[in-house]
Amino acid sequence: MKIREYHLKDKNQVIQMMTTTIQSVNSKDYDQSQINVWSAIDPKRWDAGLTNYLALVAIQNNQIVGFADMDLSGYLDQLFVDRNYQRQGIARQLVTTLEKRSPAASFSSLASITARPFFEAMGYHVVKKHIAELRGETFINYFMIK
């Protein structure tokens, strides 16, 4: 597996990977209405959402199998691993690489119910339960720091 910086040409493959991952992996922790809203990623708004973020992709077998991004303050915004490549250390490598490259002294994330155990294993702890809103749907997630 190779970790490299995200390039604009990766956009469609990353969005497709995230969409299918949300629809399959996250569906055990969120209802169908939430999954439908969360997985409706707008490609036209995607690029603006990455401004001032270091974004990485994980490549295996010539395909993108992971994506993560972090801003300069150490806030990890998105972390996704392809549904067919779960539990292979890809998320750990993405997060570790971002943390090493970040100038921040501490790190934070709003982790989904699904991702919370992973972040705890990475040394993050829950500061508080959080209710996020996205296009009329509410989602439970957790503000976590390391």
C-alpha positions as CSV (number, residue, x, y, z in Angstrom):
1,M,0.0,0.0,0.0
2,K,1.1,3.5,-0.8
3,I,0.1,6.8,1.0
4,R,0.3,9.9,-1.1
5,E,-1.1,13.4,-1.2
6,Y,-4.6,13.8,-2.7
7,H,-4.7,15.2,-6.3
8,L,-7.7,16.8,-8.0
9,K,-7.8,14.0,-10.5
10,D,-8.6,11.6,-7.5
11,K,-11.9,13.4,-6.7
12,N,-14.4,11.1,-8.5
13,Q,-12.7,7.9,-7.2
14,V,-12.6,9.3,-3.6
15,I,-16.2,10.4,-3.7
16,Q,-17.3,7.0,-5.0
17,M,-15.3,5.1,-2.4
18,M,-16.7,7.4,0.4
19,T,-20.3,7.0,-0.8
20,T,-20.2,3.2,-1.0
21,T,-18.4,3.0,2.4
22,I,-21.0,5.2,4.1
23,Q,-23.8,3.2,2.5
24,S,-22.4,-0.2,3.7
25,V,-20.1,0.3,6.7
26,N,-21.9,3.2,8.4
27,S,-25.4,1.7,7.9
28,K,-25.0,-0.4,11.0
29,D,-24.9,2.8,13.2
30,Y,-27.2,5.2,11.3
31,D,-30.6,4.9,9.8
32,Q,-31.4,4.9,6.1
33,S,-32.5,8.5,5.9
34,Q,-29.2,9.6,7.6
35,I,-27.2,7.4,5.3
36,N,-28.9,8.8,2.2
37,V,-28.2,12.4,3.3
38,W,-24.6,11.7,4.4
39,S,-23.7,9.8,1.2
40,A,-25.0,12.4,-1.1
41,I,-21.6,14.1,-1.6
42,D,-21.8,17.1,-4.0
43,P,-18.8,16.9,-6.3
44,K,-19.2,20.7,-7.1
45,R,-18.7,21.6,-3.5
46,W,-15.9,19.0,-2.8
47,D,-12.9,21.1,-3.8
48,A,-13.8,24.1,-1.6
49,G,-14.2,21.7,1.4
50,L,-10.5,20.8,1.1
51,T,-9.1,24.3,1.1
52,N,-6.4,24.6,3.8
53,Y,-6.4,20.9,4.5
54,L,-3.7,18.3,4.0
55,A,-5.4,15.5,2.2
56,L,-4.0,12.0,1.7
57,V,-5.1,8.9,-0.2
58,A,-4.1,5.3,0.3
59,I,-3.5,3.3,-2.9
60,Q,-3.6,-0.5,-3.2
61,N,-3.9,-2.6,-6.4
62,N,-3.9,0.7,-8.4
63,Q,-7.1,2.0,-6.7
64,I,-7.9,4.4,-4.0
65,V,-8.8,2.5,-0.8
66,G,-8.6,5.3,1.8
67,F,-8.9,9.0,2.2
68,A,-8.2,11.4,5.1
69,D,-7.7,15.1,5.6
70,M,-6.5,17.3,8.4
71,D,-6.3,21.1,8.8
72,L,-3.3,23.0,10.2
73,S,-4.8,23.1,13.7
74,G,-4.8,19.3,13.9
75,Y,-8.5,18.8,13.2
76,L,-9.1,15.6,11.3
77,D,-12.2,16.2,9.2
78,Q,-12.7,13.1,7.1
79,L,-11.4,9.5,7.3
80,F,-12.7,6.8,5.1
81,V,-11.5,3.3,4.1
82,D,-13.1,1.4,1.3
83,R,-15.6,-1.2,2.5
84,N,-13.6,-4.0,1.0
85,Y,-10.3,-2.9,2.8
86,Q,-11.6,-2.4,6.4
87,R,-9.4,-3.6,9.3
88,Q,-6.1,-3.8,7.4
89,G,-4.3,-0.9,9.0
90,I,-5.1,1.6,6.3
91,A,-6.9,4.1,8.5
92,R,-4.1,3.9,11.1
93,Q,-1.5,4.7,8.4
94,L,-3.5,7.6,7.1
95,V,-4.0,9.1,10.5
96,T,-0.4,8.5,11.7
97,T,0.9,10.1,8.5
98,L,-1.3,13.2,9.0
99,E,-0.3,13.5,12.6
100,K,3.4,13.4,11.7
101,R,3.0,16.0,9.0
102,S,0.9,18.3,11.1
103,P,2.4,21.3,12.9
104,A,-0.3,20.9,15.6
105,A,0.6,19.8,19.1
106,S,-2.7,18.1,19.6
107,F,-5.4,16.6,17.4
108,S,-9.2,16.5,17.3
109,S,-12.0,15.0,15.3
110,L,-15.8,14.7,15.2
111,A,-15.9,10.9,15.0
112,S,-18.9,8.9,13.9
113,I,-20.4,6.2,16.0
114,T,-18.7,3.8,13.6
115,A,-15.3,5.4,13.9
116,R,-15.2,6.0,17.7
117,P,-13.6,2.7,18.6
118,F,-10.9,3.2,16.0
119,F,-10.1,6.7,17.4
120,E,-10.0,5.4,20.9
121,A,-7.5,2.7,19.8
122,M,-5.4,5.6,18.3
123,G,-5.2,7.4,21.7
124,Y,-8.1,9.8,21.2
125,H,-10.6,10.3,24.0
126,V,-14.2,11.6,23.9
127,V,-14.6,15.1,25.2
128,K,-18.4,15.2,24.5
129,K,-21.2,13.6,22.6
130,H,-22.1,15.9,19.7
131,I,-25.2,16.3,17.5
132,A,-24.4,17.3,14.0
133,E,-26.9,18.5,11.4
134,L,-26.6,17.9,7.7
135,R,-29.4,18.9,5.2
136,G,-32.2,18.4,7.7
137,E,-30.9,15.2,9.3
138,T,-29.2,15.0,12.8
139,F,-26.3,12.7,13.5
140,I,-24.7,11.6,16.8
141,N,-21.0,11.8,16.7
142,Y,-18.2,12.5,19.3
143,F,-15.8,15.3,19.7
144,M,-12.5,13.5,20.4
145,I,-9.0,14.8,21.1
146,K,-5.5,13.4,21.4
